[in-house]
Amino acid sequence: MCRVLTQNYLKSILHYDLETGDWTWLKDRPYGAWIRKGDKAGSLSDDGYIVIQIDKIKYKAHILAWFYVTGIWPNLLIDHANTLKFDNSWINLREATPSQNLANRQKAYNNKSGFKGVCWNKSRSNWLVQLRKNGKAVFKKGFKRIERAAQEYDKAALIHFGPYASLNFPELRPQYQIDISTLIE
């Protein structure tokens, strides 16, 4: 028989450290090799998330953290604000729509321009900036200089995604915020 995972049961077997995001077993557990009280819980999955197995069911640690703290299973996705999937500190976790979660991703591994949202447009011989929100194109423009294209991507991302925007130049976020405030009426 499979036990329903409640917040009380979760808190009775695991401790979640809000500052570090680490999980520790509070009781010995009979899984293959014994898990001892005080052992660190979880392992890194192939997709980069920490996964914890409870009563033969695997849970992503960031989802468990949300449930552990709030007492409710999230209705939306749980996003890692700093984009590090293994950083489950409470300050790094937030609810997000699928679109917001995608906006907070780093550039793709196969990106050739070196900048998020920027690619070479061979037919027009310029750098193309593209931004999508909820599956629809919301910004598309070409630029001669790659750095300018990357900056314009950042500005558009902040307009459409606010704090969920993962930027090419995060150190310029305050400057972009000032520029953007004049654009929004």
N, C-alpha and C positions, 0 to 999 in steps of 0.2 A: 504494500500500500504506500502511495506517495503522499507525503505530508505537504499541505499547503503552506507556502512560505509567508509567514506573517512578520510584521516588524518586530514583535516581541520575540518570536523564535529566532529571527536573524540576530537580534541583539543579545540573545542568550548564548549563541555559539560563536559569534564573531565580534571583534571590536574594530571600528573604523576610526582612524585618526584624521580628523578634519584638516589639519595643517599639512600633513605629508601625503594623505591619500592612501596610506598603507593599511592593510587588513591583517589582523592577528586572530588566531584561533583561541577561544576562551575555554574550550573543552577538548579532551582527546577525542579523535574521530577514527572509526575503524574502516579506513579506505586502503585496501591492499597493504602497503607499508603504513604503519600507524602514523597518524598526524598527532602531534603532541600539543598540549596546551602551551601557548606562547609562540608556536611556529608561525611564520609569515604565511598568509593565505594567498593563493592565486599564482597563475603562471601566464607567461606572455604567449598569446595566440599568434597564428601565422599572419593575421591582419593587423598586428601591432597593439591590440587591446589586452588588458589584464582580464583573465577569466578565472572565476572561482566556482568550484563544483560543490554543490550542497545537495546531499541526499540524491546523488546520481544525476542531478540536473546542473548544467553549466550556465552561469550567469556572467554577463559583463560587469566588471567591478564598478564602472561609472553608473550603471543603472541601479546596481545594489546600493551605491552611495546615496543616490537620490531617494530611494525607498527608505533607507536607514535613517536619513535625516528628516525627511518630510512625512513619512508614513504612508505615502501614496505612490503608486507606480506612475511614471511620467506619461502624459498624454502625447507629448511631442518627443522629438529626439533629444538626447542629452549631448550637448556640444562641449568640446574641450576648447576653451577660449584661447589658449596659447597654441593650439593645433597639435599638441603632443598627446597622442592617444593613451599613453601609459601614465600621464600625470592626472591622477584622480583626486587631487586636493580639492576641497569643497569650493574654494574661491575660483577655481578653474572650470567648474561645471555650471552649465546653464541650459535651460530648455531652449530649443530652437526648432523652427519649421524646417522641412527638407531644403528649402531654398536658402535659408540662413545658414544651415549646416554646410551646404555646398560653397557658399560665399566665404566661409571661414577655412577653406582648404588651402594648403600651400600649392604652389605651382605644380603641375603634373610632372611626373618623373621623365616623360619623353618630350618635355618642353624644349624647344630649340632656340628660342629668343633669349631665354634667361629671365624673362619677366612674366608674371601671371597676367593672363588676359591679352597677351600681345603675340601676334604671329605675322610672318611675312606674307604679304599679298602679292604673289608673283605677277598676276595679270595687271595690277596697277602700280607695281614697283614701289610699294610703301608698306609701312608697318600698320597692321590692322588691329584695332582694339575692339573687342566684342565682350558684351556683358549680358548675361541672361538672368531673369528673375521669374520664378514660377514657370519655367519652361519657355518663356518668351523673350525675344531680343529686346532689351531696353536701351542699349547704347551700342552703336557701331560707327566707327569713324577711322579714317586713315591718316597717318602722320609720316613725314619724311624722316624724322629723327626718332630713334628707338627710345631714348630717355624721355622724350616728351610724350610718346605714346604710353609708356609705363606710368608717368605722372597722371595723365588723363584717365587711365584705367583706375588709379587710386581714387581720384576725385569722384568719378562716376560710381565706384563701388561704395564709397562713403555715403553718397546721396541715397543710393538704393538699399544699402544694407547696414548703415550706421555702425554700431559697435561690432557687428558680426563680420565686417569687411576685413579680409586678410590682404594686407597692402604690400606693394613692391618696396615702398619706402616708409616703413612704419614710424621712423623717427620724425617724419614730417606730418604725422597725424594732427597735432595741434594747429599747424599752419593751414592744413587743408580744411580743418573745421572752421577756421575764420573765413577762408575764401568761400566755403559752401554756404555759410549763414547768409551771405549777401545774395545767393542764388535762390534760396527758398523764401517764398513769400507767404 
